[in-house]
Amino acid sequence: MHADEKFTYETWPAAPERATLEAKNKFLGFWFFLGGETVLFASLFATYLALKDKVPTAEHHLAKDLFEMPLVFLMTMLLLTSSLTSVYAMYHMKNFDFKKMQLWLGITVLLGLAFLCLEVYEFNHYVHEFHHTFTSSAFGSAFYALVGFHGGHVAFGLLWIVALMVRNSKRGLSLYNAPKFYVASLYWHFIDVVWVFIFTVVYLMGMVG
Amino acid sequence: MSTYAQKKGAGAVIWDFLTTVDHKKIAILYLIAGGFFFIVGGLEAMFIRIQLAIPDNNFVSAGVYNEILTMHGTTMIFLAAMPLVFAFMNAVMPLQIGARDVAFPFLNSLGFWLFFFGGVFLNLSWFLGGAPDAGWTSYASLSLASEGHGIDFYVLGLQISGAGTLIGGINFLVTIINMRAPGMTYMRMPLFTWSTFVVSALILFAFPPLTIGLFLMMFDRMFGANFFDHTMGGNTVIWEHFFWIFGHPEVYILILPAFGIFSEIFATFSRKRLFGYSSMVFATVLIGFLGFMVWAHHMFTTGLGPIANAIFAVATMAIAVPTGIKIFNWLFTMWGGSIKFTTPMLYAIAFIPSFVAGGVTGVMLASAAADYQYHDTYFVVAHFHYVIVGGVVFGLLAGTHFYWPKMFGTMLNEFLGKISFWLFLIGFHLTFFIQHFLGLMGMPRRIFTFLPDQGFETGNLISTIGAFFMAISVIVLLINIIMTSVKNEKVGNDPWGDGRTLEWALPSPPPFYNFKQLPLVRGLDAYWLEKMEGKKGMTPAEPLGDIHMPNNSFIPFVISLGLFIAAFGAMYRAEHSWGLPVLIAGMLVTLLSMLVRSVKDDHGYHIHKEDLIDDNDKGVKA
C-alpha cells in the first residue's frame, strides 16, 4: 500500500495509522516520544511535590487556600470529554468517514479551547486574588511550571489539530495523513492522562492539605 | 551510479550537506563537528595542565581557570563525545541491520543541527562576556551566584543540543525495531547495534530530567523563579538530583557504544566469533538498567543519610558484575584467536587494562564511607578520566581507524596510526595514573593553583608532560587524516579482510541507497557466514525494484536556527529592550518552519529499477 493511493470505504485498511512503513515508524516513534514526555512530566511532578507549600513567609497562601473544587472539576470534565470526542474522531477515521472525523475533531478543539480559557481565568484569579505568582515563592514557581507546562501542551495540541484539519479539509483521508491524525489524537490522550494526575496530585491532594 | 555521481562545485557540496537527510552524510557532519569540539576541549585541557604544571603559576587567572575547567568538561561530554558516538551510530548501525536509511531521515538531520547550534551557542560565550564557570555539573547554588551570562549560555546551549540528542535517540530506537532486514532477528544483531539500541533507550529516559533541570535553572536565572533559592522556599538539591538522574545514565550512554565498537573489533581481528554473544547482550541491557539506579552515588556527601547512601553504594557495586562479564568475554574472544595487531585492535587491547583500572577505582568510590575521603579530590578526576578516556576516547579512536574506510572509502595509514596510538597510551597513563596519588595525598579538584612544598610538584609536572604526549598523538592523527585524504587511495568492500557484519558487504563508501536489494540474513555475523561458504556477497532477500528515498530538506537547519536566535533573546531579555522581540521572533521562525514541514507534503522520490540495473551492466564498482 502506498501513501498516495486512492481509497474507498471498502478498500480502506483496518489500521490505516500503521499501513505503510512510514506510518509504522511514525506510530512507534510517537509512542517513544510520549515515553520521554512521561519522564518530563514526572520530573515536574517531583519538583512540585518537593516544593509544595514552600513559601518564604507566613503571608503567602498555601495550596489549601487557593484551589476551589467547582472550577477544577469543570475543567477536568471538559478535558476528559474532549478525549472521548477525539476517540469518536478516530473511530470515523478508521471507517473512512472524513466529514464526521472533522466534526468530532472540531468538537475536541472547542472543548480543549474551553479548558484553556478556564485555565487562564484560574491563573489570573490566583495572581490577583492571592498574589500567588510564578516569582512569589518556590511553591508558585513549581505550581505554574507544572500546570503551565501542561497548559502549553494543550495549546500546542490545539494548534496542531487545527493545522491538520485546515490542511486536509479539501482532500479527505489518505494513508499519508491518517497517521498524522492518529498521532495527534494520541498526543491529546496523553495530555488528558497527565491532567488526571495533576487533578489528583495538585488539586485533590492540595485541598485535603 | 550513472545518473547520480556527477561532479559538483563547492557551493553545491555545501548546500548538499546543509540539506542532507542521508545517514552517512549526517555521520560525517557529526564526525567533523564532534572532532572540532574535541580539539577545542583538548586545548582547554592543555591550558588546565599548563596552569597546574608548576606551583603558584599565573598562566591564567583564577576566574578564567574556572571557565576553562567548566568548558573542558561540558565540551568534552556534550559536544565531543556525544556527537562522535552519534557519528558512528549513524554511519554504521543502519548498514549493520541492512536498512536503507534511518526511520526518520528528516529528524536525523534536525537532531544534528540542533546539536550543532547548541554547541556553537555555548562556545560563543567565550566572545560574549565570559564562559560558564560553575563546573560541568553547574550546581545550583554556584550557578545562581555566578555573575554575567556564562551560566545562561550553558543552560540554553545544552537545552538546544539536548533536544537534538533526544530526537536522535527516538530515531535509532524506531530504526532498529522496524527496519531490520529479513532474517535480522534481535539476537542476530551485531553488538554495536545492540549497544546503540540500549543507549537510545537510555537517552529517551535520561535526557528529559536534564531538560527539566535546565528549564528550572533557566526560569530561576532569567525569569525570576525560585526553584533553587532557599530564601524563597526553594531547594538547591533538586538540581543535583535532576543533573545526576541524567548524568549517570549519560556516562553509560557514552561507554556502551564504545563497548559495542570494541566488541566488533575484538571479533574481527581475533578472527573468531564474539565469545558469549548472548551474555554480552544481557550485560549491555543490565548495565543500561542499573545505570538508572545509582545516580545518588555522586551525592554521597550531600547528606541524604546512611540508608540512601548504603542502597546506592550497593547498587553501584552491582554494576561491576555485568561489566566484568563483558571484560571476560572480550578476553575469551581473543583466546585462541589468530590475532592481527592493527591500530583499532591495539586500542581495543589497551582499553581492557585501562578501563579495568577505572572500574576498580569506581568500586572504591562506591563505598560511601570511603568516599568522604576521596570526594572532590584528584582521585575522582583520575577515576573518571580512566573510564572516559580509557574507555570512551579509546573506543572513539579505535572506531575512527576501524570505520574510516567504510565512511570515506580510504584507509588511514597504519604506521602513523600506531605511532599516535603509542603516544596516546603513554600520555594517557602518564597524565592520569599519578593523579590517583595526588588525590590520595589530598589535592582537591577544581583548584586553579597549588602551593610549593606540599608534595604536589612532581606529580603535577608528570601529569602535564603526559598531557603533551596526548596532544602530539592527536596532531599525528590529524596529519594522518590529511595525508590519507589527499592520497585518497580507494579501497574495496572489506578493506580489513576480516569483516563479519553487513556493513563490510557494501562498497566503501556505500551508495546513497545502501542496499540495492535488501540482504537475507542467515545468522550472527551475516557477511562472515556467506564468506565462509565461498560466496562473494550477501544473498538478496527481494527482487530488484524501485527504491523509495526521502527528499533533502533545509527546514531542519531553519528550525535549529530559530531556537539559536530565540536563545539570545531569552538571555538578554532582562537588560535589553530588543531581547523579548528577538525571543518571540526566534520562536516564530521555529514554529512556522515546523508548520511548513507539517503542511507541505513530502512523499520522497523513487530510484527506478532501470537506473540500478545500469550499474551492473557497466560493471561499475562504486
Interface residues (C-beta under 8 A of the other chain):
Chain A: A3 D4 L21 K24 N25 L28 G29 F32 F33 G35 G36 E37 V39 L40 S43 L44 A46 T47 A50 L51 K54 V55 P56 F134 T135 S137 A138 F139 G140 S141 A142 A145 W160 A163 L164 R167 Y176 K180
Chain B: A103 F104 L166 I170 N171 L173 V174 I177 N178 M179 L204 F205 F207 P208 P209 T211 I212 G213 F215 L216 F219 D220 F223 G224 A225 N226 F227 D229 T231 M232 G233 G234 N235 I238 H241 F242 L595 S598 V599 D601 H603
